Amino acid sequence: ELKVEQNPLFLSMQEGKNYTIYCNYSTTSDRLYWYRQDPGKSLESLFVLLSNGAVKQEGRLMASLDTKARLSTLHITAAVHDLSATYFCAVYDNFGNEKLTFGTGTRLTIIP
Amino acid sequence: KAGVTQTPRYLIKTRGQQVTLSCSPISGHRSVSWYQQTPGQGLQFLFEYFSETQRNKGNFPGRFSGRQFSNSRSEMNVSTLELGDSALYLCASSLEVGQGAAEAFFGQGTRLTVV
């Protein structure tokens, strides 16, 4: 069964700093997604990564995928308060199971 | 274009009752998936429908069921509600998995509270 692990679970960082969230998964996949969730809200799609070496950037966020290492990273550059949210990675496996398996989420708090 | 619409947004039910939640996917999307989100278990997959057929089911008891209509709208039903069913239920729609990105777009969710 596909397992997806994120770390850290909680991250408190100062504005202006850089940090990386890690997402490891247990079986073969080349389809990985990053979502953002604000408190009490739904999931907002951030990035879709579909191949080994894929890199996507939007503003201060950059996501990458290494399918050989079964690892994706979400890098935050020069954090600002608006980025405070919970971030999830999610993976489809490659065995025809059409369901997303989500990581535990990383609750990110940006401190002024 | 309109996003994924879930109704109702909030529900309060009593233990033992049943509940039906509704999801209208993005126009043109034929795959609809349901997820349960709780603080303890995180986001868990319930089931996925495509063209009125359930293609995948998560590890939930038979009290959880769903269906999809010919217009791709989906409903999920929970019978004999338990306190532990209190959760945010999220619906996601996508183009068919296996067809390109198959990015899942989520609705606002239905917050179910069982008392």
Chai-1 contact restraints between the chains, C-beta under 6 A:
chainA,res_idxA,chainB,res_idxB,connection_type,confidence,min_distance_angstrom,max_distance_angstrom,comment,restraint_id
A,S42,B,F106,contact,1.0,0.0,6.0,A-B,restraint_1
A,S42,B,Q108,contact,1.0,0.0,6.0,A-B,restraint_2
A,S42,B,G109,contact,1.0,0.0,6.0,A-B,restraint_3
A,L43,B,F106,contact,1.0,0.0,6.0,A-B,restraint_4
A,S45,B,E103,contact,1.0,0.0,6.0,A-B,restraint_5
A,V48,B,A101,contact,1.0,0.0,6.0,A-B,restraint_6
A,V48,B,E103,contact,1.0,0.0,6.0,A-B,restraint_7
A,E98,B,E48,contact,1.0,0.0,6.0,A-B,restraint_8
A,E98,B,R55,contact,1.0,0.0,6.0,A-B,restraint_9
A,E98,B,N56,contact,1.0,0.0,6.0,A-B,restraint_10
A,E98,B,V97,contact,1.0,0.0,6.0,A-B,restraint_11
A,K99,B,F45,contact,1.0,0.0,6.0,A-B,restraint_12
A,K99,B,E48,contact,1.0,0.0,6.0,A-B,restraint_13
A,K99,B,N56,contact,1.0,0.0,6.0,A-B,restraint_14
A,F102,B,L43,contact,1.0,0.0,6.0,A-B,restraint_15
A,T104,B,G42,contact,1.0,0.0,6.0,A-B,restraint_16
